[in-house]
Each structure stands twice: as structure tokens, then as C-alpha cells.
Amino acid sequence: MNKKGVNIFNKSKITISGLGGVGKGTVAKLLSEKLNFKYLSGGDFFRNMAEELNLSLYDFDQFVKKNPEYDLKLDQMQEKYGQKNENFVLESRLGWHFIPDSFKIRLDCDNEVRYKRILGRDGSTVKEIKTNEKERFNAIVERYKALYKLEDFLNENNFNYIIDSTNLTPEEVVENILKEYFKLINKNTWIK
């Protein structure tokens, strides 16, 4: 667990970032239920676009690299939503960037544990997942540099709170997030 760069944030906007398999979706859903906030997922939209084109996530990553309008479409939707709405938890790698007044959380996790979680969710083999995740990460880094000039989208300075989910249940992760969230709210460090 780690707290970095506490900035002023809107108390009713929460973004959760991290790599695949860290538990973003599960934690975001649980957190939204606890706070009675709407749950949103950038990953679901990304996966839906990949399925519509009948592409794997890896192949869609490669496709998006050559067709950046898909990234831009997803990101513009997140940005507009964040400007017009409150009371939501958004699970998205760049949610912190497109909704800068959110309470920004980064989930971390040991890579081997991440790969096993992805295996349980998506199938395949651990070897294929390791290869695909490394290639996918490199493609994502290149895209974010090209589109948004972001050198390190997981830089700790981008976040209000960082937590490692490796040895915690999703409920324990949410409990820790809520403690930090309410601690900051009680310090009146939010935008009205």
C-alpha cells in the first residue's frame, strides 16, 4: 500500500488504473456497490470493439496501433463522461488522465499472479499470456506516447493512492481504498 501525490479531487469521481489481471474490474464493481456509484469500464468497451471486429485483444491492440481513431473514440467518451457526470467509479488505464479531478487509484500485482488471473478469465496458456501481455504492454506504451505524450502512464505521481492486490482479496482492497478515500474527504481535499 502506498499513498502518492494527494491532489485536490472531486469526491464523487473515482478512477482505477493498472495492468491486466490486477483486479481493476472486480475492485471497481465492489467499490461502486459500496458507494452506490455507477460502475464504468474502459476495458469492457475495448473488448467489445475487439469482439465486434472479431479480433483477439492482442490483435485489436495491433489494429488500434494502425487505427488510432479507436483509442481516441474510447478516450473522448471517458473524458466527456467525466466532465458531465458524478458518482461513478471508472476502471480504465487512462481514466486518471481523462478525468483529472477524480480520486485516482492504481492497483498493482505480482506478474505471475496477474498471469494466473488472466488465465482464469480468458483461458489460453500461461506461456501465451506472458507473451501476449508483454507485447500488449509494449504496444500500449507506444500508443500512449504517440497519442498523448505519456512516457509512463503508471507513474506513481499520477495517482492519489496505490495498492498492491497480490495477497489481498478484492474485499480487502476495497476496504483499504475506502479508508484512504474517506480520510481524504474528511480533510476537505476535494473540489465542490
C-alpha positions as CSV (number, residue, x, y, z in Angstrom):
1,M,0.0,0.0,0.0
2,N,1.2,3.4,-0.8
3,K,-0.2,6.9,-1.0
4,K,1.3,9.3,-3.5
5,G,0.7,12.9,-4.6
6,V,-2.6,13.7,-2.8
7,N,-4.2,16.2,-5.1
8,I,-7.5,18.0,-4.9
9,F,-10.1,15.7,-6.3
10,N,-13.9,15.6,-6.8
11,K,-15.2,13.3,-4.1
12,S,-17.7,11.7,-6.4
13,K,-15.4,10.6,-9.2
14,I,-13.1,7.6,-8.8
15,T,-10.8,6.2,-11.4
16,I,-8.9,2.9,-11.1
17,S,-5.9,2.0,-13.2
18,G,-3.5,-0.8,-13.6
19,L,-2.4,-3.6,-15.9
20,G,-4.5,-6.6,-16.9
21,G,-5.2,-9.1,-14.1
22,V,-4.6,-6.7,-11.1
23,G,-8.3,-6.8,-10.3
24,K,-9.4,-3.4,-11.6
25,G,-12.8,-4.6,-12.8
26,T,-13.6,-6.6,-9.7
27,V,-12.5,-3.9,-7.3
28,A,-14.2,-1.2,-9.3
29,K,-17.5,-3.1,-9.2
30,L,-17.3,-3.7,-5.4
31,L,-16.3,-0.2,-4.7
32,S,-19.2,1.2,-6.8
33,E,-21.6,-1.0,-4.9
34,K,-20.3,0.1,-1.5
35,L,-20.6,3.8,-2.5
36,N,-23.7,3.4,-4.5
37,F,-21.9,4.9,-7.5
38,K,-22.3,3.9,-11.2
39,Y,-19.7,1.4,-12.5
40,L,-17.9,2.0,-15.8
41,S,-15.2,0.0,-17.6
42,G,-12.9,1.3,-20.3
43,G,-11.8,-2.3,-20.8
44,D,-15.3,-3.6,-21.5
45,F,-15.6,-1.0,-24.3
46,F,-12.2,-2.0,-25.6
47,R,-13.1,-5.7,-25.5
48,N,-16.5,-5.1,-27.1
49,M,-14.8,-3.2,-30.0
50,A,-12.3,-6.1,-30.4
51,E,-15.2,-8.7,-30.5
52,E,-17.2,-6.6,-33.0
53,L,-14.2,-6.8,-35.3
54,N,-13.7,-10.5,-34.5
55,L,-10.2,-9.8,-33.1
56,S,-8.3,-11.0,-30.0
57,L,-7.2,-8.4,-27.6
58,Y,-3.7,-8.7,-28.8
59,D,-4.7,-8.4,-32.5
60,F,-7.0,-5.5,-31.6
61,D,-4.1,-3.8,-29.9
62,Q,-2.1,-4.1,-33.2
63,F,-5.1,-2.9,-35.2
64,V,-5.6,0.1,-32.9
65,K,-1.9,1.0,-33.3
66,K,-2.6,1.5,-37.0
67,N,-6.1,3.0,-36.5
68,P,-5.8,5.4,-33.5
69,E,-9.3,6.7,-34.0
70,Y,-10.5,3.7,-31.9
71,D,-8.3,4.8,-29.0
72,L,-9.4,8.4,-29.4
73,K,-13.1,7.4,-29.5
74,L,-12.8,5.5,-26.3
75,D,-10.8,8.2,-24.6
76,Q,-13.1,11.0,-25.7
77,M,-16.1,9.1,-24.3
78,Q,-14.4,8.8,-20.9
79,E,-13.4,12.5,-20.9
80,K,-16.9,13.7,-21.8
81,Y,-18.5,11.4,-19.3
82,G,-16.2,12.7,-16.5
83,Q,-17.0,16.3,-17.4
84,K,-20.8,15.8,-17.3
85,N,-21.3,13.2,-14.5
86,E,-20.5,12.4,-10.9
87,N,-21.0,9.5,-8.5
88,F,-19.1,6.9,-10.6
89,V,-16.2,4.5,-10.5
90,L,-14.3,4.2,-13.8
91,E,-11.9,1.3,-14.3
92,S,-9.6,2.4,-17.1
93,R,-5.8,2.5,-17.7
94,L,-6.0,6.2,-18.6
95,G,-9.1,7.2,-16.5
96,W,-6.8,9.3,-14.3
97,H,-5.6,11.3,-17.3
98,F,-9.0,11.9,-18.9
99,I,-10.7,12.6,-15.6
100,P,-8.1,14.6,-13.8
101,D,-10.4,15.7,-10.9
102,S,-11.0,12.1,-9.9
103,F,-9.7,10.2,-6.9
104,K,-7.0,8.3,-8.8
105,I,-6.2,4.8,-7.7
106,R,-3.5,2.4,-9.2
107,L,-3.7,-1.3,-8.5
108,D,-0.5,-3.3,-8.7
109,C,0.0,-7.1,-8.6
110,D,2.9,-9.6,-8.9
111,N,3.2,-10.5,-12.6
112,E,2.9,-14.3,-12.0
113,V,-0.3,-13.8,-10.1
114,R,-1.6,-11.5,-12.8
115,Y,-0.9,-14.1,-15.5
116,K,-2.8,-16.7,-13.5
117,R,-5.8,-14.4,-13.0
118,I,-5.9,-13.7,-16.8
119,L,-5.6,-17.4,-17.5
120,G,-8.7,-18.0,-15.2
121,R,-10.6,-15.2,-17.0
122,D,-9.5,-15.7,-20.7
123,G,-8.2,-19.2,-20.9
124,S,-5.2,-19.9,-23.1
125,T,-1.9,-21.0,-21.5
126,V,0.4,-19.2,-19.1
127,K,3.2,-19.0,-21.7
128,E,0.9,-17.4,-24.3
129,I,-0.5,-15.0,-21.7
130,K,3.0,-13.9,-20.7
131,T,4.0,-13.3,-24.3
132,N,0.8,-11.5,-25.2
133,E,0.8,-9.4,-22.1
134,K,4.4,-8.3,-22.7
135,E,3.7,-7.5,-26.3
136,R,0.4,-5.8,-25.4
137,F,2.1,-3.6,-22.7
138,N,4.7,-2.5,-25.2
139,A,2.0,-1.7,-27.8
140,I,0.1,0.3,-25.2
141,V,3.2,2.3,-24.1
142,E,3.9,3.1,-27.7
143,R,0.3,4.2,-28.4
144,Y,0.1,6.4,-25.3
145,K,3.4,8.1,-26.2
146,A,2.3,8.8,-29.7
147,L,-1.3,9.9,-28.9
148,Y,-0.8,11.7,-25.5
149,K,2.9,12.2,-25.0
150,L,2.7,10.0,-21.9
151,E,6.1,8.4,-21.1
152,D,4.9,6.4,-18.1
153,F,1.2,6.0,-17.7
154,L,1.6,4.1,-14.4
155,N,3.9,6.7,-12.8
156,E,3.2,6.9,-9.1
157,N,2.9,10.7,-9.3
158,N,-0.3,10.3,-11.4
159,F,-2.2,8.7,-8.5
160,N,-3.6,9.6,-5.1
161,Y,-3.5,6.0,-3.9
162,I,-1.5,2.9,-4.9
163,I,-2.3,-0.6,-3.5
164,D,-0.9,-4.0,-4.3
165,S,-3.6,-6.6,-4.7
166,T,-1.3,-9.6,-4.9
167,N,-2.0,-11.0,-1.4
168,L,-5.3,-9.3,-0.7
169,T,-8.9,-10.3,-1.5
170,P,-10.9,-7.8,-3.6
171,E,-12.9,-7.0,-0.5
172,E,-9.7,-6.2,1.4
173,V,-8.5,-4.0,-1.4
174,V,-11.8,-2.1,-1.4
175,E,-11.7,-1.8,2.4
176,N,-8.2,-0.2,2.2
177,I,-9.3,2.1,-0.7
178,L,-12.4,3.3,1.3
179,K,-10.2,4.1,4.4
180,E,-8.0,6.3,2.3
181,Y,-10.9,7.8,0.4
182,F,-12.8,8.8,3.5
183,K,-9.6,10.0,5.2
184,L,-9.0,12.4,2.3
185,I,-12.7,13.5,2.2
186,N,-12.5,14.3,5.9
187,K,-9.5,16.5,5.2
188,N,-11.7,18.5,2.8
189,T,-9.4,17.9,-0.1
190,W,-12.0,17.8,-2.8
191,I,-13.5,20.1,-5.4
192,K,-17.0,21.3,-4.6
